[in-house]
Amino acid sequence: MPPDEQGLILPSPDRLSNLNIYLIDDILSRLSFRDVVRVSTLSKEWQYICWRIPHVKFDQTVWKTPEDLTSPTIGFIPILESFLRFHRGIILKVTLDITSLIVCPDVDRLIFSLDTDHLQHFVLKLPFTYPPYRLPNFFFNCSALRHLYLKECEIQLPCFFKGFNKLIRLILKSVTLSSDTFESLISNCPLLDDLVLKDIDNMYSMSINAPKLRSFVFRGDIQLIHLENVPVLSNVLYAPRELVLQDEDDFVNIFSSIPALECFSWDFFEVMLLHFT
């Protein structure tokens, strides 16, 4: 602390509180929620900052410590409850990664707290359960979504769903949905540019109608995917679990409907080619 003219020690200026609010939000968006709470103790003006941040990430780093011998689920629930009780302001991005939990807690309260008019980025990674967690109908009101990542859940589109008109990236991993639901979801994302499908729980063929799609990553049985309308698709990464073909031309025919294809990558697992006379 610098002395004044009379030799008195003056407090140092609070440079943290004078930072631009957008810079503060950008810094906090790169931290875990646990670290954001810690940061709130650095300045008097920041003591409530964790309750207004627009980007929130909940994962095991929030509630788990090396000395913690309690159930992770028990640790997660009160933190989520406190956040929902005290948070004020617009939330643009939410990440909920609780794949390490043995039991999937009720996350409906978090989803019902979302601002459907402003949420742009949503990541939901759940542990495996049977039956899988079903996304509530309310979620499909999120009209501002641009990035969506779903893992270990079930999708059923409500009758009022009119599409995610701003969505540009969609990742579905170990998601349960019907062919009709999948096709309706994709066709109602008119700006979809990047699509990742891995281990989708559906044994029937599914068509992709995505005129803006440029990048496609797929793991599963490619013969169940029909690329119906992908005129600008240029980048494809295929990771088959198992591929059984009756003829070499079958594989070529699968990708013949991609007129703009420039880069094709094959992440090889197991391929079986059967010849019939």
C-alpha positions as a Markdown table, in Angstrom:
| # | Residue | x | y | z |
|---|---|---|---|---|
| 1 | Met | 0.0 | 0.0 | 0.0 |
| 2 | Pro | 1.5 | 3.4 | -1.0 |
| 3 | Pro | 1.9 | 6.1 | 1.7 |
| 4 | Asp | 0.2 | 9.5 | 1.3 |
| 5 | Glu | 1.9 | 12.9 | 1.9 |
| 6 | Gln | 1.4 | 12.6 | 5.6 |
| 7 | Gly | 3.0 | 9.2 | 5.7 |
| 8 | Leu | -0.3 | 7.3 | 6.1 |
| 9 | Ile | -0.6 | 4.0 | 4.3 |
| 10 | Leu | -3.4 | 4.1 | 1.8 |
| 11 | Pro | -5.2 | 1.0 | 0.5 |
| 12 | Ser | -4.2 | -0.1 | -3.0 |
| 13 | Pro | -6.8 | 0.5 | -5.7 |
| 14 | Asp | -9.1 | -2.5 | -6.4 |
| 15 | Arg | -8.0 | -3.2 | -10.0 |
| 16 | Leu | -10.1 | -6.3 | -10.2 |
| 17 | Ser | -13.4 | -4.4 | -9.7 |
| 18 | Asn | -12.4 | -1.9 | -12.4 |
| 19 | Leu | -12.0 | -4.5 | -15.1 |
| 20 | Asn | -14.5 | -4.4 | -18.0 |
| 21 | Ile | -17.5 | -6.6 | -17.2 |
| 22 | Tyr | -17.2 | -8.4 | -20.5 |
| 23 | Leu | -13.6 | -9.2 | -19.8 |
| 24 | Ile | -14.5 | -10.5 | -16.4 |
| 25 | Asp | -17.2 | -12.7 | -17.9 |
| 26 | Asp | -14.8 | -14.0 | -20.5 |
| 27 | Ile | -12.2 | -15.0 | -17.8 |
| 28 | Leu | -14.8 | -16.6 | -15.6 |
| 29 | Ser | -16.2 | -18.6 | -18.5 |
| 30 | Arg | -12.9 | -20.5 | -18.8 |
| 31 | Leu | -13.0 | -21.6 | -15.1 |
| 32 | Ser | -14.8 | -24.4 | -13.4 |
| 33 | Phe | -17.7 | -23.4 | -11.2 |
| 34 | Arg | -15.6 | -24.3 | -8.1 |
| 35 | Asp | -12.9 | -21.8 | -9.2 |
| 36 | Val | -15.5 | -19.2 | -10.0 |
| 37 | Val | -16.8 | -19.4 | -6.4 |
| 38 | Arg | -13.2 | -19.1 | -5.2 |
| 39 | Val | -12.6 | -16.0 | -7.4 |
| 40 | Ser | -15.6 | -14.3 | -5.8 |
| 41 | Thr | -13.6 | -14.0 | -2.6 |
| 42 | Leu | -10.8 | -11.9 | -4.2 |
| 43 | Ser | -12.8 | -8.6 | -4.2 |
| 44 | Lys | -15.7 | -7.2 | -2.2 |
| 45 | Glu | -17.4 | -6.2 | -5.4 |
| 46 | Trp | -17.0 | -9.8 | -6.7 |
| 47 | Gln | -18.6 | -11.6 | -3.8 |
| 48 | Tyr | -21.8 | -12.3 | -5.7 |
| 49 | Ile | -20.2 | -12.6 | -9.1 |
| 50 | Cys | -20.7 | -16.4 | -9.3 |
| 51 | Trp | -24.5 | -15.8 | -9.2 |
| 52 | Arg | -24.6 | -13.8 | -12.4 |
| 53 | Ile | -22.1 | -15.5 | -14.7 |
| 54 | Pro | -23.5 | -16.3 | -18.2 |
| 55 | His | -21.5 | -19.5 | -18.6 |
| 56 | Val | -21.8 | -22.4 | -16.1 |
| 57 | Lys | -20.1 | -25.8 | -16.0 |
| 58 | Phe | -21.0 | -28.5 | -13.5 |
| 59 | Asp | -18.7 | -31.6 | -13.4 |
| 60 | Gln | -17.1 | -33.7 | -10.8 |
| 61 | Thr | -14.5 | -31.0 | -10.1 |
| 62 | Val | -17.3 | -29.0 | -8.5 |
| 63 | Trp | -18.2 | -31.4 | -5.7 |
| 64 | Lys | -15.4 | -34.0 | -5.6 |
| 65 | Thr | -12.2 | -33.6 | -3.6 |
| 66 | Pro | -9.5 | -36.3 | -2.8 |
| 67 | Glu | -10.7 | -36.3 | 0.8 |
| 68 | Asp | -14.4 | -36.6 | -0.1 |
| 69 | Leu | -15.7 | -40.0 | 1.0 |
| 70 | Thr | -19.4 | -39.2 | 0.5 |
| 71 | Ser | -21.5 | -40.1 | -2.6 |
| 72 | Pro | -20.8 | -37.8 | -5.5 |
| 73 | Thr | -24.5 | -37.5 | -6.1 |
| 74 | Ile | -25.0 | -36.3 | -2.5 |
| 75 | Gly | -22.4 | -33.6 | -3.2 |
| 76 | Phe | -23.8 | -32.6 | -6.5 |
| 77 | Ile | -27.4 | -32.0 | -5.5 |
| 78 | Pro | -26.9 | -29.2 | -2.9 |
| 79 | Ile | -24.6 | -27.3 | -5.2 |
| 80 | Leu | -27.1 | -27.4 | -8.0 |
| 81 | Glu | -29.9 | -26.4 | -5.7 |
| 82 | Ser | -27.9 | -23.4 | -4.4 |
| 83 | Phe | -27.1 | -22.3 | -7.9 |
| 84 | Leu | -30.7 | -22.4 | -9.0 |
| 85 | Arg | -31.8 | -20.5 | -5.9 |
| 86 | Phe | -29.4 | -17.6 | -6.1 |
| 87 | His | -28.4 | -17.1 | -9.7 |
| 88 | Arg | -29.5 | -13.9 | -11.4 |
| 89 | Gly | -29.0 | -12.9 | -15.0 |
| 90 | Ile | -29.0 | -14.5 | -18.4 |
| 91 | Ile | -27.3 | -17.9 | -18.9 |
| 92 | Leu | -25.9 | -18.4 | -22.4 |
| 93 | Lys | -24.0 | -21.6 | -21.9 |
| 94 | Val | -24.6 | -24.6 | -19.6 |
| 95 | Thr | -22.4 | -27.7 | -19.3 |
| 96 | Leu | -23.7 | -30.6 | -17.1 |
| 97 | Asp | -21.2 | -33.4 | -17.1 |
| 98 | Ile | -22.1 | -36.0 | -14.5 |
| 99 | Thr | -21.1 | -39.2 | -16.3 |
| 100 | Ser | -19.0 | -40.2 | -13.2 |
| 101 | Leu | -22.2 | -40.5 | -11.0 |
| 102 | Ile | -23.5 | -44.0 | -10.5 |
| 103 | Val | -27.1 | -42.7 | -10.1 |
| 104 | Cys | -28.4 | -40.0 | -12.3 |
| 105 | Pro | -30.0 | -37.3 | -10.2 |
| 106 | Asp | -33.1 | -35.4 | -11.2 |
| 107 | Val | -31.8 | -32.7 | -13.5 |
| 108 | Asp | -35.2 | -31.4 | -14.6 |
| 109 | Arg | -35.0 | -28.5 | -12.3 |
| 110 | Leu | -31.8 | -27.3 | -14.1 |
| 111 | Ile | -33.4 | -27.6 | -17.5 |
| 112 | Phe | -36.6 | -25.9 | -16.4 |
| 113 | Ser | -34.4 | -23.0 | -15.1 |
| 114 | Leu | -33.0 | -22.4 | -18.5 |
| 115 | Asp | -33.8 | -19.2 | -20.3 |
| 116 | Thr | -35.2 | -20.5 | -23.6 |
| 117 | Asp | -34.9 | -17.2 | -25.3 |
| 118 | His | -31.1 | -16.8 | -24.7 |
| 119 | Leu | -29.5 | -20.2 | -24.1 |
| 120 | Gln | -27.0 | -20.7 | -27.0 |
| 121 | His | -24.8 | -23.6 | -25.9 |
| 122 | Phe | -26.0 | -26.7 | -23.9 |
| 123 | Val | -24.0 | -29.8 | -23.0 |
| 124 | Leu | -25.7 | -32.7 | -21.2 |
| 125 | Lys | -23.6 | -35.7 | -20.4 |
| 126 | Leu | -25.4 | -38.3 | -18.2 |
| 127 | Pro | -24.4 | -41.7 | -16.8 |
| 128 | Phe | -25.9 | -44.8 | -18.4 |
| 129 | Thr | -29.3 | -45.6 | -16.9 |
| 130 | Tyr | -32.2 | -47.8 | -18.0 |
| 131 | Pro | -34.5 | -46.5 | -19.0 |
| 132 | Pro | -32.5 | -43.4 | -20.2 |
| 133 | Tyr | -33.3 | -39.9 | -19.0 |
| 134 | Arg | -35.9 | -38.3 | -21.3 |
| 135 | Leu | -35.5 | -34.7 | -22.1 |
| 136 | Pro | -38.5 | -32.7 | -21.0 |
| 137 | Asn | -40.7 | -31.1 | -23.6 |
| 138 | Phe | -39.8 | -27.7 | -22.2 |
| 139 | Phe | -36.3 | -28.0 | -23.5 |
| 140 | Phe | -37.4 | -27.8 | -27.1 |
| 141 | Asn | -38.5 | -24.2 | -26.6 |
| 142 | Cys | -34.8 | -23.2 | -26.6 |
| 143 | Ser | -35.0 | -21.2 | -29.8 |
| 144 | Ala | -31.6 | -19.5 | -29.5 |
| 145 | Leu | -29.5 | -22.7 | -29.4 |
| 146 | Arg | -26.4 | -22.8 | -31.6 |
| 147 | His | -24.5 | -25.7 | -30.1 |
| 148 | Leu | -26.1 | -28.9 | -28.6 |
| 149 | Tyr | -24.3 | -31.9 | -27.1 |
| 150 | Leu | -26.4 | -34.8 | -25.7 |
| 151 | Lys | -25.2 | -38.1 | -24.2 |
| 152 | Glu | -27.1 | -40.9 | -22.6 |
| 153 | Cys | -30.6 | -39.6 | -22.9 |
| 154 | Glu | -33.8 | -40.1 | -24.8 |
| 155 | Ile | -35.3 | -37.6 | -27.3 |
| 156 | Gln | -39.0 | -37.4 | -28.2 |
| 157 | Leu | -40.0 | -34.3 | -30.0 |
| 158 | Pro | -43.2 | -32.6 | -28.7 |
| 159 | Cys | -45.9 | -31.7 | -31.1 |
| 160 | Phe | -45.2 | -27.9 | -30.7 |
| 161 | Phe | -41.5 | -28.3 | -31.8 |
| 162 | Lys | -40.8 | -25.9 | -34.7 |
| 163 | Gly | -37.1 | -26.5 | -34.9 |
| 164 | Phe | -33.8 | -25.1 | -33.7 |
| 165 | Asn | -33.5 | -22.4 | -36.3 |
| 166 | Lys | -30.1 | -21.2 | -35.2 |
| 167 | Leu | -28.4 | -24.5 | -34.4 |
| 168 | Ile | -25.1 | -25.0 | -36.2 |
| 169 | Arg | -23.5 | -27.9 | -34.3 |
| 170 | Leu | -25.2 | -31.1 | -33.0 |
| 171 | Ile | -23.5 | -34.0 | -31.2 |
| 172 | Leu | -25.5 | -37.0 | -30.2 |
| 173 | Lys | -23.7 | -39.9 | -28.3 |
| 174 | Ser | -25.5 | -43.0 | -27.0 |
| 175 | Val | -28.8 | -41.2 | -27.5 |
| 176 | Thr | -32.1 | -43.1 | -27.9 |
| 177 | Leu | -34.6 | -41.8 | -30.5 |
| 178 | Ser | -36.7 | -43.1 | -33.3 |
| 179 | Ser | -36.0 | -42.7 | -37.0 |
| 180 | Asp | -38.9 | -40.3 | -37.4 |
| 181 | Thr | -37.7 | -38.2 | -34.5 |
| 182 | Phe | -34.2 | -38.1 | -35.8 |
| 183 | Glu | -35.3 | -37.1 | -39.3 |
| 184 | Ser | -37.6 | -34.4 | -38.0 |
| 185 | Leu | -34.9 | -33.0 | -35.7 |
| 186 | Ile | -32.3 | -32.8 | -38.4 |
| 187 | Ser | -34.6 | -31.4 | -41.1 |
| 188 | Asn | -35.8 | -28.7 | -38.6 |
| 189 | Cys | -32.2 | -27.4 | -38.0 |
| 190 | Pro | -31.8 | -25.4 | -41.3 |
| 191 | Leu | -28.4 | -24.0 | -40.4 |
| 192 | Leu | -26.8 | -27.2 | -39.2 |
| 193 | Asp | -23.2 | -27.2 | -40.3 |
| 194 | Asp | -21.6 | -29.9 | -38.1 |
| 195 | Leu | -23.1 | -33.2 | -37.1 |
| 196 | Val | -21.6 | -36.0 | -34.9 |
| 197 | Leu | -23.5 | -39.3 | -34.3 |
| 198 | Lys | -22.0 | -42.0 | -32.2 |
| 199 | Asp | -23.6 | -45.2 | -31.0 |
| 200 | Ile | -27.2 | -44.1 | -31.6 |
| 201 | Asp | -29.7 | -46.5 | -30.1 |
| 202 | Asn | -31.8 | -47.2 | -33.2 |
| 203 | Met | -31.8 | -50.3 | -35.4 |
| 204 | Tyr | -33.7 | -48.8 | -38.3 |
| 205 | Ser | -32.5 | -46.6 | -41.2 |
| 206 | Met | -32.4 | -42.8 | -40.8 |
| 207 | Ser | -32.3 | -40.2 | -43.4 |
| 208 | Ile | -30.3 | -36.9 | -43.2 |
| 209 | Asn | -31.8 | -33.9 | -44.9 |
| 210 | Ala | -29.3 | -31.1 | -44.1 |
| 211 | Pro | -28.6 | -28.7 | -47.0 |
| 212 | Lys | -26.1 | -26.6 | -45.0 |
| 213 | Leu | -24.2 | -29.6 | -43.5 |
| 214 | Arg | -20.4 | -29.5 | -44.2 |
| 215 | Ser | -18.9 | -31.9 | -41.6 |
| 216 | Phe | -20.2 | -35.3 | -40.5 |
| 217 | Val | -18.8 | -37.7 | -38.0 |
| 218 | Phe | -20.4 | -41.1 | -37.6 |
| 219 | Arg | -19.8 | -44.2 | -35.6 |
| 220 | Gly | -22.2 | -47.1 | -36.0 |
| 221 | Asp | -23.7 | -49.1 | -38.9 |
| 222 | Ile | -23.3 | -46.7 | -41.9 |
| 223 | Gln | -25.9 | -48.7 | -43.9 |
| 224 | Leu | -28.6 | -47.4 | -41.5 |
| 225 | Ile | -27.8 | -43.8 | -42.6 |
| 226 | His | -29.2 | -42.4 | -45.9 |
| 227 | Leu | -27.6 | -39.2 | -46.9 |
| 228 | Glu | -30.7 | -37.8 | -48.7 |
| 229 | Asn | -29.9 | -34.1 | -49.1 |
| 230 | Val | -26.3 | -33.0 | -48.2 |
| 231 | Pro | -25.2 | -30.9 | -51.3 |
| 232 | Val | -22.3 | -29.1 | -49.5 |
| 233 | Leu | -21.1 | -31.9 | -47.3 |
| 234 | Ser | -17.3 | -31.9 | -47.8 |
| 235 | Asn | -15.7 | -33.5 | -44.7 |
| 236 | Val | -16.7 | -37.0 | -43.5 |
| 237 | Leu | -15.1 | -39.1 | -40.7 |
| 238 | Tyr | -16.5 | -42.7 | -40.5 |
| 239 | Ala | -15.7 | -45.0 | -37.5 |
| 240 | Pro | -17.5 | -48.3 | -38.1 |
| 241 | Arg | -18.0 | -50.7 | -35.2 |
| 242 | Glu | -18.6 | -53.4 | -37.8 |
| 243 | Leu | -19.2 | -53.2 | -41.5 |
| 244 | Val | -20.6 | -56.2 | -43.5 |
| 245 | Leu | -20.9 | -55.7 | -47.2 |
| 246 | Gln | -22.0 | -58.0 | -50.0 |
| 247 | Asp | -20.0 | -56.3 | -52.6 |
| 248 | Glu | -17.2 | -53.7 | -52.9 |
| 249 | Asp | -19.5 | -51.4 | -54.7 |
| 250 | Asp | -21.9 | -51.2 | -51.8 |
| 251 | Phe | -19.5 | -49.1 | -49.8 |
| 252 | Val | -19.0 | -46.7 | -52.7 |
| 253 | Asn | -22.7 | -46.4 | -53.2 |
| 254 | Ile | -23.2 | -45.3 | -49.6 |
| 255 | Phe | -21.2 | -42.1 | -50.2 |
| 256 | Ser | -22.1 | -41.5 | -53.8 |
| 257 | Ser | -24.8 | -39.1 | -52.8 |
| 258 | Ile | -22.2 | -36.6 | -51.5 |
| 259 | Pro | -21.4 | -34.4 | -54.5 |
| 260 | Ala | -19.1 | -32.0 | -52.7 |
| 261 | Leu | -17.0 | -34.6 | -50.7 |
| 262 | Glu | -13.4 | -33.4 | -50.4 |
| 263 | Cys | -12.0 | -35.2 | -47.3 |
| 264 | Phe | -13.0 | -38.7 | -46.2 |
| 265 | Ser | -11.4 | -40.3 | -43.1 |
| 266 | Trp | -11.9 | -43.9 | -42.0 |
| 267 | Asp | -11.3 | -44.7 | -38.4 |
| 268 | Phe | -11.0 | -48.4 | -38.9 |
| 269 | Phe | -12.3 | -50.8 | -36.3 |
| 270 | Glu | -13.5 | -53.9 | -38.0 |
| 271 | Val | -14.7 | -54.5 | -41.6 |
| 272 | Met | -16.0 | -57.7 | -43.0 |
| 273 | Leu | -16.5 | -58.1 | -46.7 |
| 274 | Leu | -18.7 | -61.0 | -47.7 |
| 275 | His | -18.5 | -62.4 | -51.3 |
| 276 | Phe | -21.5 | -64.2 | -52.6 |
| 277 | Thr | -21.5 | -66.1 | -55.9 |
